[in-house]
Amino acid sequence: MSIDKDTAAKVAKLARIRVEEDALPALAQEFNDILGFIEQLAEVDVEGVEPMTGVTPMRLKRREDVVTEGGMPDRILSNAPDAREGFFAVPKVVE
């Protein structure tokens, strides 16, 4: 697969990234390099290799699920830039 200048411009627009017209060929080349690397990875024989979540086997530390200090809404809300009626106030993001 090859990414051309127009496709790079479309991807930048979809990602809401402003890319100048003269930078589009370099961006297209970067995309092509990334896709080339992915194609190289597809050639690796992974038959019989178990999936890993990390390079070293370890278990995450677990903690007791207990109620900790609470009942201090005034102290917690003192950090809020805008608090109303005992709650964090945030700007409306959905019309």
Secondary structure, 3 states (H helix, E strand, C coil): CCCCHHHHHHHHHHCCCCCCHHHHHHHHHHHHHHHHHHHHHHCCCCCCCCCCCCCCCCCCCCCCCCCCCCCCHHHHHCCCCCEECCEECCCCCCC
